[in-house]
């Protein structure tokens, strides 16, 4: 199995990248559309990969970190989810956001994926909820409650950098408040800047 490719990124179309190795071999690797910008053209990189072998194709899927690859492989354990659907699920957001949605049984969030129906999303939740929920800190940002962590991830998704998001959430008294209440307060604070 090809699990890592090291080389120079020579192409990135937002869905696939091409990595040229020192040996002169170019590998086309599917990446999630949410994380494609991580792979910059003309940079040397190491890409964690998953090789999918079928009767008529051998496809490589790439990940920017171990957490993404681990979650992708968990998706493949669910009946009805193949590598391309698993990659589209990763395009929904960060590993923490997706894991949190599964643990919360957020079917509406999961069915935003092209080709993911309600029944498949429900199966995904049923089969992975306990596996993801028992991993301590999955979907949680170190030093913050789950609600505050959700707000930090939400602010990052809105385009704020992680330092801005963390600093803003630290200024808010989070105890006993829902993620929605915290998000409103954070956006008010950010609006004053």
Protein Blocks (a to p, Z undefined) as FASTA:
>chain_A
ZZbdcdddfbdehjaccdddfkopacdddddfklmmmpcghiacdddddddddfkbccdd
ddfbfklmmmmmmmmmpghiafklmmmmmmnmcfklmmmmmmnopaklmmmpghiafklm
mmmmmmmmmmmmmmghihiaehiafklmmmmmmmmmnopafklmmmmmmmpcfehpafkl
mmmmmmmmmmmZZ
